[in-house]
Amino acid sequence: MALYSSENCLNCHRVRFVLAEKGINVEIIHVEQDRAATADLAELNPYGETPTLVDRDMVLYGTWVVTEYLDERYPHPPLMPVDPVSRSRLRLAMYRMHRDWIEAGQIIETSGGEKKVAAAKKQLRDSLIAADDFFGLTPFILNEELSLADCALVPLLWRLPAYDINLTVKQAPKLNQYMERMFRRDSFQRSLTEAERLMRESE
């Protein structure tokens, strides 16, 4: 199994977190470090984008597609609830997180328009503060155990200083507690590239 990844990519980090949590043995190919990998990626993925997963004859891309495949292909530890009602609730939460938070992060990372970036930063900051109580409902996002929802969100939260977004303990106490727990998690630490570690080097 091989993952074509980028060293500083929110979507790639989400997949690497799942891989680390599952303890899956995978070759991670950072396309910035391998010129040939870029050409290979263009043949494997019609969009030429990372993350792209190759598992024998299977080629998968699209972050949600890859992470759900990994959870089903390697069911232990499970990263989604067993019953359909709980799975649907968690999927709905992930959809809302994507619309309200992850899309804002992607705008901050990729948009060249200053006003658009500033609006995305404000929206992300205000929305996370408003959702602080949400992070105190259960140890993990709507769940007693780590799930794909956590794997989707925590890489974004790690990037907040790089986005110039500072959420103090006074502003968001429960979110800060959640971040502290998640950032200490061994699998999350193993999912980080050197470029990503530098985002919080001064902390």
Backbone torsions as a table, in degrees:
resi	resn	phi	psi	omega
1	MET	NA	138.3	179.2
2	ALA	-136.0	143.4	176.0
3	LEU	-118.7	119.7	171.3
4	TYR	-82.9	117.7	-170.1
5	SER	-132.3	164.3	171.9
6	SER	-116.0	145.3	-172.3
7	GLU	-67.5	-29.0	-178.7
8	ASN	-133.4	73.3	-175.1
9	CYS	-137.9	122.7	-178.1
10	LEU	-57.6	-47.7	-177.6
11	ASN	-65.8	-40.6	178.3
12	CYS	-64.1	-39.6	-179.9
13	HIS	-62.5	-37.8	178.4
14	ARG	-60.5	-41.7	178.7
15	VAL	-69.3	-42.2	-179.8
16	ARG	-62.9	-32.8	177.3
17	PHE	-64.5	-45.3	177.9
18	VAL	-61.0	-45.6	179.4
19	LEU	-59.0	-43.8	-179.6
20	ALA	-67.3	-40.8	179.7
21	GLU	-63.7	-37.3	-179.9
22	LYS	-80.9	-15.5	-176.3
23	GLY	68.2	35.1	-176.6
24	ILE	-82.6	132.8	176.5
25	ASN	-79.3	111.7	-174.6
26	VAL	-142.5	144.2	173.3
27	GLU	-86.3	119.5	178.3
28	ILE	-98.8	119.0	-177.6
29	ILE	-106.9	107.3	177.6
30	HIS	-82.7	114.6	-170.8
31	VAL	-65.2	-24.9	179.2
32	GLU	-66.8	-23.9	-175.7
33	GLN	-96.9	-5.2	-173.3
34	ASP	-138.4	104.4	-177.2
35	ARG	-62.8	-37.1	-179.8
36	ALA	-65.6	-29.9	-178.7
37	ALA	-63.6	-32.7	179.1
38	THR	-63.9	-41.3	178.1
39	ALA	-67.7	-40.8	177.8
40	ASP	-62.0	-41.7	-178.8
41	LEU	-62.8	-38.2	179.2
42	ALA	-62.5	-31.0	177.9
43	GLU	-80.4	-31.8	-176.1
44	LEU	-80.8	-36.1	-171.5
45	ASN	-126.2	120.9	-177.4
46	PRO	-61.2	-19.3	178.9
47	TYR	-96.8	-7.6	178.7
48	GLY	60.0	32.5	-172.5
49	GLU	-116.2	157.1	171.8
50	THR	-102.6	151.9	1.9
51	PRO	-82.9	144.1	173.4
52	THR	-130.3	128.0	-177.5
53	LEU	-107.8	133.7	175.5
54	VAL	-117.3	119.1	178.3
55	ASP	-127.5	99.0	-172.2
56	ARG	56.4	-117.5	-178.3
57	ASP	-90.6	-0.1	-178.2
58	MET	-91.9	130.7	174.4
59	VAL	-121.3	123.6	-177.3
60	LEU	-126.7	143.5	175.1
61	TYR	-146.8	167.4	-169.0
62	GLY	92.3	114.4	-170.1
63	THR	-56.4	-44.3	-179.0
64	TRP	-64.4	-40.1	-179.5
65	VAL	-62.3	-46.1	-177.0
66	VAL	-65.5	-46.9	-175.7
67	THR	-67.9	-38.8	178.5
68	GLU	-69.1	-36.2	176.0
69	TYR	-61.2	-46.6	-179.3
70	LEU	-61.1	-38.4	-179.6
71	ASP	-68.1	-35.4	-179.9
72	GLU	-80.6	-35.5	-179.2
73	ARG	-71.9	-35.4	178.8
74	TYR	-123.5	86.4	-168.6
75	PRO	-73.9	-4.3	-179.2
76	HIS	-123.2	129.0	-8.5
77	PRO	-73.7	145.6	179.5
78	PRO	-68.0	139.2	179.2
79	LEU	-112.8	13.3	171.8
80	MET	-139.9	146.7	177.1
81	PRO	-60.5	160.2	-177.9
82	VAL	-78.6	-43.7	-172.8
83	ASP	-81.2	147.3	-174.0
84	PRO	-64.0	-32.1	-179.6
85	VAL	-66.8	-46.9	178.9
86	SER	-65.3	-37.8	178.0
87	ARG	-62.3	-42.6	-179.0
88	SER	-66.4	-39.4	178.1
89	ARG	-62.3	-42.0	-179.3
90	LEU	-68.7	-39.2	177.7
91	ARG	-63.7	-38.9	177.5
92	LEU	-64.2	-42.0	176.7
93	ALA	-60.5	-41.4	179.2
94	MET	-65.9	-37.5	177.5
95	TYR	-62.6	-44.2	179.7
96	ARG	-67.3	-39.7	177.2
97	MET	-61.0	-40.3	179.9
98	HIS	-64.6	-46.0	-178.4
99	ARG	-67.2	-42.0	-171.8
100	ASP	-88.6	-31.2	-171.1
101	TRP	-121.5	-52.9	-174.0
102	ILE	-66.8	-39.9	177.3
103	GLU	-61.9	-36.4	177.6
104	ALA	-64.5	-41.7	177.1
105	GLY	-61.7	-39.9	179.3
106	GLN	-66.6	-35.7	175.9
107	ILE	-64.3	-44.3	179.8
108	ILE	-60.0	-39.0	-176.3
109	GLU	-77.4	-30.9	-168.2
110	THR	-116.5	-18.0	-175.3
111	SER	-80.5	142.0	177.2
112	GLY	-95.3	-5.2	-177.5
113	GLY	-88.9	120.9	-176.1
114	GLU	-60.6	-43.8	-178.5
115	LYS	-65.0	-39.9	-180.0
116	LYS	-65.6	-41.7	178.7
117	VAL	-66.0	-44.4	-180.0
118	ALA	-61.4	-41.5	178.9
119	ALA	-65.4	-39.7	179.4
120	ALA	-66.4	-39.7	178.0
121	LYS	-62.5	-45.8	-179.4
122	LYS	-64.2	-44.0	-179.3
123	GLN	-62.6	-43.6	-179.4
124	LEU	-65.0	-46.5	-179.1
125	ARG	-61.8	-50.7	-177.3
126	ASP	-64.2	-38.4	-177.9
127	SER	-69.0	-38.8	177.9
128	LEU	-66.9	-41.3	178.1
129	ILE	-62.9	-42.8	-179.6
130	ALA	-64.7	-25.8	-177.1
131	ALA	-94.4	12.0	-172.7
132	ASP	-54.4	-43.5	-179.0
133	ASP	-60.3	-30.4	179.1
134	PHE	-56.2	-35.1	-176.3
135	PHE	-80.8	-2.2	176.8
136	GLY	-106.6	1.8	-175.9
137	LEU	-71.8	-41.6	-178.4
138	THR	-143.3	163.5	-179.4
139	PRO	-58.1	-34.8	176.8
140	PHE	-123.2	179.7	-174.7
141	ILE	-66.2	109.1	179.2
142	LEU	50.3	30.8	-174.0
143	ASN	-157.7	154.5	176.8
144	GLU	-84.1	-14.9	179.9
145	GLU	-125.8	160.6	176.5
146	LEU	-58.8	140.8	-179.8
147	SER	-136.1	179.0	176.7
148	LEU	-61.5	-24.7	178.1
149	ALA	-65.3	-43.3	176.9
150	ASP	-64.8	-42.6	-179.4
151	CYS	-63.5	-27.8	177.7
152	ALA	-77.8	-38.2	-171.2
153	LEU	-88.3	-39.6	-171.4
154	VAL	-60.0	-40.1	176.1
155	PRO	-59.1	-32.1	175.2
156	LEU	-67.6	-45.6	-178.9
157	LEU	-62.8	-35.3	177.2
158	TRP	-59.9	-31.1	-175.2
159	ARG	-85.7	-2.8	-175.2
160	LEU	-54.8	-44.2	177.6
161	PRO	-60.5	-36.7	178.0
162	ALA	-67.1	-26.1	176.2
163	TYR	-85.0	0.7	-176.4
164	ASP	63.3	39.9	176.8
165	ILE	-118.4	118.0	-178.9
166	ASN	-117.4	116.1	178.8
167	LEU	-108.1	110.5	-177.4
168	THR	-75.9	163.9	177.6
169	VAL	-62.1	-35.4	179.1
170	LYS	-66.0	-38.7	-178.7
171	GLN	-73.4	-38.9	-174.0
172	ALA	-145.0	72.7	-175.0
173	PRO	-63.0	-42.5	-176.7
174	LYS	-72.6	-36.8	176.4
175	LEU	-64.5	-41.6	179.0
176	ASN	-63.6	-39.5	176.7
177	GLN	-63.3	-42.7	178.5
178	TYR	-61.8	-47.2	-179.3
179	MET	-61.3	-42.9	-178.8
180	GLU	-60.6	-43.6	178.3
181	ARG	-63.6	-45.4	-174.5
182	MET	-70.5	-40.4	-178.7
183	PHE	-65.7	-27.3	179.2
184	ARG	-79.7	-15.3	-175.5
185	ARG	-60.3	133.7	-174.8
186	ASP	-58.6	-43.6	-178.8
187	SER	-63.7	-37.2	178.4
188	PHE	-66.5	-42.6	178.4
189	GLN	-60.1	-38.4	179.4
190	ARG	-72.1	-20.7	-179.4
191	SER	-78.9	-14.5	-173.7
192	LEU	-79.1	139.0	168.3
193	THR	-88.1	169.4	177.3
194	GLU	-61.4	-39.7	179.3
195	ALA	-61.0	-38.7	179.9
196	GLU	-73.5	-35.7	176.8
197	ARG	-60.3	-36.2	-178.5
198	LEU	-63.4	-21.1	-179.6
199	MET	-62.5	-27.0	-178.3
200	ARG	-126.3	25.9	-175.3
201	GLU	-60.7	-34.3	-175.4
202	SER	-80.0	-8.3	-175.5
203	GLU	-84.1	NA	NA
